[in-house]
Amino acid sequence: MAVKPTKAEKKVTYDAKLCKLLDEYSQILVVNADNVGSNQLQDIRKGLRGDTVVLMGKNTMMKRSVRIHAENSGNNAYLNLIPLLVGNVGLIFTKGDLKEISEDLAKYKVGAPARVGLVAPIDVVVPPGNTGLDPSQTSFFQVLNIPTKINKGTVEIICPVELIKKGDKVGSSEAALLAKLGIRPFSYGLVVLSVYDNGSVFSPEVLDLSEDDLVEKFGIGVSMVTSLSLAISYATLAAAPHMFVNAYKNVLGVAVETEYSFPRADKVKELLQDPSKFAVAAFAATAANSGASQAAAAEEEEKKEEPVEESDNDMGFSLFD
């Protein structure tokens, strides 16, 4: 008969396993496991097998193991995990793509009934339609101010009703009604709270960012740097083009208002003295562009209509027949 390990031996085994995982994996998902049953957790473990390991445990035990391992290994980056170990959480160690693992976790959510005293994670709306309940059950609907009517011997809900709001506790009447209607409004599974990657910790929302989102955010950052540089007159690579343009405008403004001039300023002065020249120049540029476009279109059309010359061989004889 196998000897059952003591509590102390279990702690030693758990500590060794956690330390080994910290050494082997550089990516960790910190997940919330509220309302997740053992069978559901087992299914998640089976589905994520491969380069992914799910580890649950008491927060005090995990914090102690992480702290001691950080001291022994000299890697203080592990200490960034300790503030994340709050509440009913677990660790998912992976070598795969973090976004794919996060999406896979969502597949293992299961529906759950609304239990009394539970805080609603979402709004619960009772849809209109026939409930299949007999008229003696109307008391449930009256207590909750749900408009109903009797249709063919059964209770029918007239319009959709918001029964429970997100953040509210589920009452006994709401729980009983949803159970009678067979509605399981909530779904539970492992929810990613934080992401640990090579010592850095960030929000899971970062995993949903696409390349376009990153380019957009980078553009916003460059724009802010440019605005700040221009406001304090501090030269940066982002602000340099704008500074050169503004400086050119200032020099051009001085040239226009004084006798000082340079070749490009002469053209501007000439146009300011005779605005009609500006209109002529603009019209000429437009006409030139239009003419170029028409010529290109005509050339393309000519290529399409040009017949293919038939060779003598195509007609059945050659020059020497």
Disulfide bonds with the S-S distance in Angstrom:
none
